[in-house]
Amino acid sequence: MFPSAYVERGVLVTMDSCQPEADKSLAATYPFWAVIPAGGPGTRLWPLSREARPKFLLPLAGKQSLLQQTAKRLAPLTSPERTLVVCGTAHAAAIARQLPALPEARIVVEPSPKGSGPAIGLAAALVARHEPGALMGSFAADHVVQDEPAFQRAITTAIAAAHAGWLCTIGLQPSRAETGYGYIERTDEAIIETAHGAAFRAASFHEKPDADLAGEYAASGRFLWNASMFVWRVQTLLDEMARLQPALHDGLMRLAEVWGAEDQERQIAEIWSDLPYSTIDQGIMDHASRVAVVPAEMGWSDIGDWHGFGNLLDQDSAGNAISGEVIQEASRGCVVYSGSARLIALVGLDDTIVVDTPDALLVAKRDHAQEVRAIVQRLKELDRDDWL
């Protein structure tokens, strides 16, 4: 599965000791840890996704939860002992139930949400404490990958780039002009070539664009969807963090030092409260000097809203994506989810989202799917925690 050689800037680098037939691999020679950030309530999938039961704990694309599917596709790359799940206090018990093979010590509980920068940085600091020379990959808990062999090939190439000292990310070839994703602009400079693909120097990261700009990105051939998949040496990331965000780096290293101490909870709470909010993209990747991207196609989705959820479902002859007990007449392009015992019947509706749960019903136009989060915000303002 792992390459026996790769090309860095035109120079062939061999790794004969990593031949699979010798029961060795690049991941075995350079220990590979998988980090799964499991945070965020998935507000755009309300009313199915709630604060107590966020989307990564739900079986939205099969019989297993998104978290379980993430762990399953990472299993060929590493072991449960080299897997960390970073989560909030409210979800730690559910994660332990869903991933019984994961050692309890590998569930890293952050006291409060601080963004992906502190979450992933803390994982890197803890991995460095165990194995300073390790490689590490970060993979969100709530994404779908339909082509797992393609995922394995992309990560294999990213591991080769990370071993060569690059901060590497996976970029997905756009299938449409999507306004709900961030983008990565790549150059034509191939910095690593393997039998499974190539990694290119990344030019820049871009936030979610408007419709016109998204169309330009999709048509250019240079822009890739940002899938929030990262691979690097833990020390490479920590060195960049020390350079770019020294206060965050110092706090994370202090956290790693006290992790496991007798008064761990008190010390962690004090240190964590002083950490700045940060995202790994804006805090590190936007400003790092050696950033690579591996273009890939793997049937990826972050199921970011009900429109995206509909794209994953089989569609009837009228383009309706349906889950549950639903019948329709003269309706086209709808996304319908029945999460209760009630039958849903559609008549004469086009491009409409209908989501029925035991205590809440959502009806929205499909092109307004991103705005469902505004309903969640309204409920917070109204102190209606019973619907959150």
C-alpha positions in Angstrom: 0.0 0.0 0.0 2.9 2.4 0.7 5.4 3.4 -2.0 8.8 1.9 -2.0 10.1 5.1 -3.6 9.0 8.6 -4.3 10.4 11.6 -6.2 11.2 14.8 -4.4 12.0 17.7 -6.8 13.2 15.3 -9.4 15.4 13.2 -7.0 14.4 9.6 -6.5 14.3 8.7 -2.9 14.1 4.9 -2.2 12.8 3.2 0.8 13.6 -0.5 0.2 13.3 -1.3 3.9 9.6 -0.3 3.6 8.6 -3.0 1.1 5.2 -4.4 2.0 6.4 -8.0 1.3 8.9 -7.5 4.1 5.9 -6.7 6.3 7.1 -3.1 6.7 5.6 0.1 5.5 6.3 3.8 5.5 3.8 4.1 8.4 5.7 1.4 10.3 9.1 2.9 9.8 7.9 6.4 10.6 5.0 5.9 13.2 1.7 7.3 11.9 -0.9 8.6 14.3 -4.4 9.4 13.3 -6.2 12.3 15.0 -10.0 12.7 14.7 -11.4 16.1 15.7 -15.0 15.4 16.8 -16.5 18.8 17.6 -19.3 21.1 16.4 -23.0 20.5 16.6 -23.7 20.5 12.9 -26.2 23.3 13.1 -27.1 23.2 9.4 -28.4 19.7 9.8 -30.9 20.8 12.5 -33.3 19.4 13.6 -31.7 16.0 13.3 -28.2 17.1 14.5 -28.4 18.5 18.1 -25.9 19.7 20.6 -26.2 16.4 22.6 -26.2 14.2 19.5 -24.2 16.0 16.8 -23.9 14.7 13.2 -20.7 12.7 13.7 -22.6 10.4 16.1 -25.4 9.8 13.6 -25.7 7.1 10.9 -26.3 9.5 8.1 -24.6 7.6 5.3 -25.0 3.9 6.2 -25.6 1.8 9.3 -22.6 3.1 11.2 -22.2 6.6 12.5 -19.9 9.0 10.6 -17.4 8.7 13.5 -17.3 4.9 13.2 -16.9 5.2 9.4 -14.0 7.6 9.9 -12.2 5.2 12.3 -12.9 2.3 10.0 -11.2 3.8 7.0 -8.2 4.9 9.1 -7.7 1.4 10.4 -5.4 0.2 7.6 -3.1 3.2 8.3 -2.6 2.9 12.0 -3.8 1.2 15.2 -6.3 2.2 18.0 -3.3 2.8 20.2 -2.1 5.4 17.7 -5.5 7.0 17.3 -6.7 10.1 19.2 -10.2 11.5 19.2 -10.4 15.1 20.4 -13.8 16.0 21.6 -15.9 18.0 24.2 -16.9 16.7 27.6 -20.5 16.1 26.5 -19.6 13.6 23.8 -16.7 11.6 25.4 -19.0 8.8 26.8 -20.8 8.4 23.5 -17.6 8.3 21.5 -16.2 5.6 23.9 -19.4 3.5 23.3 -19.2 3.8 19.6 -15.4 3.0 19.4 -14.9 0.3 22.0 -11.5 -0.7 20.6 -10.2 2.8 21.3 -8.2 2.9 24.6 -9.8 5.3 27.1 -6.6 7.4 27.3 -6.9 8.1 23.5 -10.0 10.1 24.0 -8.7 13.7 24.5 -11.3 15.9 26.1 -11.0 19.7 25.6 -12.6 21.8 28.3 -14.3 24.1 25.9 -14.4 24.8 22.1 -11.3 26.8 21.0 -11.3 26.0 17.3 -9.4 23.5 15.2 -6.0 25.1 16.0 -5.9 24.3 19.7 -7.6 20.9 19.2 -5.2 19.6 16.5 -2.3 21.3 18.1 -3.0 19.6 21.5 -3.1 16.3 19.7 0.2 17.0 18.1 1.8 18.0 21.4 0.6 14.7 23.0 1.8 12.6 20.1 5.2 14.3 20.2 5.4 13.4 23.9 4.9 9.7 23.0 6.9 9.6 19.7 8.7 12.8 18.8 9.5 11.6 15.3 6.0 10.5 14.4 3.9 11.5 11.4 0.3 12.5 12.1 -2.9 12.9 10.1 -6.0 14.8 11.1 -9.4 13.7 9.7 -12.7 15.2 10.7 -15.2 12.9 12.4 -18.2 14.0 10.4 -17.2 13.5 6.7 -18.2 10.8 4.2 -15.8 9.1 1.8 -17.4 6.7 -0.7 -14.2 5.6 -2.4 -11.9 4.3 0.3 -9.2 2.9 -1.9 -8.8 6.4 -3.4 -8.6 7.8 0.1 -5.8 5.3 1.0 -3.9 6.3 -2.2 -4.2 10.0 -1.4 -3.0 9.6 2.2 -0.1 7.4 1.1 1.1 10.2 -1.1 0.5 12.8 1.6 2.6 10.6 4.0 5.5 10.7 1.6 5.2 14.5 1.4 5.0 14.9 5.1 8.1 12.7 5.6 9.9 15.1 3.3 9.0 18.0 5.7 5.9 19.4 4.1 2.6 20.3 5.8 0.3 18.4 3.5 -3.4 18.7 2.9 -5.9 16.8 0.7 -7.7 18.8 -2.0 -10.8 17.4 -3.7 -11.5 18.0 -7.3 -14.6 20.2 -7.5 -17.6 18.5 -9.1 -19.7 21.7 -9.0 -19.5 25.4 -8.1 -19.9 25.0 -4.4 -20.3 28.0 -2.1 -20.3 26.0 1.1 -16.7 24.8 1.0 -13.3 26.5 1.4 -10.9 26.2 -1.5 -7.1 25.5 -1.9 -5.3 27.0 -4.9 -2.5 24.7 -6.1 0.5 25.4 -8.3 1.9 23.2 -11.1 5.0 22.5 -9.0 5.0 18.8 -8.1 7.1 18.3 -5.0 6.4 14.6 -4.5 5.4 11.9 -7.0 4.5 8.4 -5.9 2.9 5.4 -7.7 -0.4 6.6 -6.2 -0.4 10.3 -7.1 1.5 13.5 -6.7 1.6 16.4 -4.2 1.9 19.9 -5.4 3.0 23.1 -3.7 -0.1 25.0 -2.5 -0.4 28.6 -3.4 -3.1 29.8 -1.0 -6.3 29.0 0.9 -9.6 30.7 0.3 -12.7 31.0 2.4 -16.2 30.1 1.2 -16.8 32.1 -2.0 -20.0 33.6 -3.4 -21.7 31.9 -6.4 -19.8 33.8 -9.1 -16.4 33.2 -7.5 -17.2 29.6 -6.9 -18.0 29.2 -10.6 -14.6 30.7 -11.5 -12.8 28.4 -9.0 -14.5 25.3 -10.4 -13.8 26.2 -14.0 -10.1 27.1 -13.4 -8.7 23.7 -12.7 -6.4 25.2 -10.1 -8.8 25.3 -7.2 -9.6 22.3 -5.0 -12.1 21.8 -2.2 -10.6 22.0 1.2 -11.5 18.7 2.9 -9.8 19.5 6.2 -7.6 16.4 5.9 -4.0 17.1 7.0 -0.8 15.1 7.2 2.5 16.2 8.7 5.4 15.4 11.0 4.2 16.4 14.5 7.5 18.3 15.0 7.0 20.2 11.7 3.6 21.4 12.8 4.8 22.3 16.3 7.8 24.2 14.8 5.4 26.2 12.5 3.1 26.8 15.4 6.0 28.1 17.5 6.9 30.5 14.7 3.4 31.7 13.8 1.5 31.4 17.1 4.0 31.3 19.9 1.5 31.9 22.7 -0.7 29.0 21.5 2.4 26.8 21.1 3.6 27.5 24.6 0.2 26.8 26.1 -0.1 23.5 24.3 3.4 22.4 25.4 2.5 23.2 29.0 -0.7 21.1 28.5 1.3 18.2 27.2 3.6 18.4 30.3 0.7 18.2 32.8 -1.4 15.7 30.9 -1.8 12.7 33.2 -0.7 14.6 36.4 -2.6 14.1 39.6 -4.2 17.5 39.4 -4.6 17.4 35.6 -8.1 18.8 35.5 -7.3 21.9 37.4 -4.1 22.7 35.5 -5.6 21.9 32.1 -8.6 24.2 32.8 -6.4 27.1 33.8 -4.0 26.7 30.8 -6.8 26.1 28.3 -8.8 29.1 29.4 -5.9 31.4 28.3 -5.5 29.8 24.8 -6.5 32.0 21.9 -9.3 30.8 19.6 -7.7 29.7 16.3 -8.3 27.6 13.2 -5.6 25.4 11.8 -6.2 26.9 8.3 -6.1 30.6 9.2 -3.6 30.2 12.0 -1.0 27.9 10.4 -1.7 26.7 6.8 -2.4 30.2 5.4 1.1 31.4 6.5 3.3 28.3 6.5 6.1 28.2 3.9 6.1 24.5 3.0 2.5 23.6 2.3 1.6 20.9 -0.2 -1.7 19.6 -1.5 -2.6 16.2 -2.9 -5.5 16.4 -5.5 -7.9 13.5 -5.1 -11.3 12.3 -6.1 -12.9 9.9 -3.5 -16.6 10.6 -3.3 -16.1 13.0 -0.4 -18.8 15.1 1.3 -18.9 16.9 4.7 -22.7 16.6 4.7 -22.6 20.3 5.6 -26.3 20.9 5.1 -29.5 19.2 3.9 -28.8 20.0 0.3 -25.5 18.1 0.6 -27.2 15.3 2.4 -29.6 15.0 -0.5 -26.7 14.6 -3.0 -25.6 11.4 -1.1 -29.0 9.7 -1.4 -30.4 7.8 -4.3 -32.8 9.8 -6.3 -36.1 8.9 -7.9 -37.0 9.6 -11.5 -38.1 13.2 -10.5 -34.8 13.9 -8.7 -36.2 13.6 -5.2 -33.8 12.3 -2.5 -35.8 10.5 0.1 -35.1 8.8 3.4 -37.9 7.2 5.4 -41.6 6.8 4.8 -42.4 9.3 2.0 -44.7 9.4 -0.9 -44.8 12.2 -3.5 -46.9 13.5 -6.3 -45.8 16.0 -8.9 -42.8 17.0 -6.8 -39.2 17.4 -8.1 -35.7 17.9 -6.7 -36.8 17.7 -3.1 -34.8 16.3 -0.1 -37.0 14.5 2.4 -36.0 12.9 5.7 -38.5 11.1 7.9 -37.1 10.6 11.4 -40.5 9.8 13.0 -43.3 7.3 12.6 -45.3 9.8 10.5 -45.7 9.4 6.8 -44.6 12.4 4.8 -46.6 13.2 1.6 -45.5 15.8 -0.9 -47.7 17.3 -3.5 -46.5 19.9 -6.1 -43.3 20.9 -4.4 -40.0 21.7 -6.2 -36.5 21.9 -4.7 -37.8 21.8 -1.1 -36.3 20.3 2.1 -38.6 18.5 4.5 -37.1 17.0 7.7 -39.4 15.5 10.3 -38.2 14.5 13.8 -40.3 13.5 16.8 -40.2 17.1 18.2 -39.5 19.4 15.3 -40.3 19.9 11.6 -38.1 21.8 9.1 -39.4 23.0 5.8 -37.0 25.1 3.6 -36.1 25.8 0.0 -33.1 23.8 -1.1 -31.1 26.8 -2.1 -31.5 28.2 1.4 -30.0 25.1 3.1 -27.0 27.0 4.5 -29.4 29.3 6.4 -30.8 26.6 8.6 -28.1 27.6 11.1 -30.0 30.9 11.6 -32.9 28.9 13.1 -30.5 27.4 15.6 -29.2 30.9 16.5 -32.8 32.1 17.0 -33.5 29.2 19.3 -30.5 30.1 21.4 -31.6 33.7 21.6 -35.0 32.5 22.8 -33.4 30.2 25.4 -35.2 27.2 23.8 -32.6 24.6 24.9 -35.2 21.9 24.6 -34.9 22.2 20.8 -31.1 22.5 20.6 
